[in-house]
Amino acid sequence: MADKALHTNRLAGWEDGSLTEDYLLGGSIQICQPKDGFRATIDTVLMAASVPAAGGHRIFEAGSGNGAAAICLGHRVPSSEITGIEIQPNMVTLAGHNIRLNQLQKKVKVMIGDIGGPPPPMLRGPFDHAMANPPFLGTNEGRVPNQTETAIAKTFGTTDFSDWIAGIHLQLKRKGTLTLVWRADKLHLAIAALMLEFGDIRVFPLWPKPGRPAKRVLVRARKGVKTPMTLLPGLVLHQEDGSYTSACEAVLKGGSSLDF
């Protein structure tokens, strides 16, 4: 993988020095991502670990960014097929590079697409599962990031959260699952949107440290079922000294699934 990484800063749409080379899953995955833009975080890895995919399943990702989540999932479930859409052409280029870097081009693909618009012609649904880390800021809410890619990734434009849920719903099989990373303080918006067409909503808090309030949650729901909502114990990410808990580390470094 190292030889391919030498050319990361020659990718179309990216200036020299604008990308960094980073590793996920204990070094099993190598990705190139913007030095100053939207970057893969712990949320990315935990979301990918939470998708209940098995061999032969097909997974759809809305808003794939640099492809990190799809690559992590493809690494964990090598016999799955993952298709993502991303609205930013330069991020699609970067995702394609990362997919090739990890030799997953037969399993993972990311194409240009807008979850609020018509599906790309090459998108072949329906899918068994879907995942997304949607934007969480309104255009007039909070401080919009200055960096363009980050602003697009974190801010709703003309497409709001309900549009994301509706667009993903169209791509799923009946009883297919949707897994989201979402803000804890906006959980009510996710539940309200999901309850229109989804059931078996499971909320899995991500606790920063013991006794600290959660800032992020993982949310899973199934299309076309009526099972009641469940609030789960969640996962404590860090110990008091700041190191990862053993349960969290098993997912982040070992590539284990996060079952709930």
PyMOL commands that set and color helices and strands:
alter all, ss='L'
color gray80, all
select helices_A, chain A and resi 2-5+8-10+25-27+42-50+68-76+89-101+148-154+161-171+184-194+246-252
alter helices_A, ss='H'
color red, helices_A
select strands_A, chain A and resi 19-24+29-34+58-62+81-86+108-112+127-132+172-183+198-207+216-223+230-231+235-236
alter strands_A, ss='S'
color yellow, strands_A
deselect
rebuild
show_as cartoon
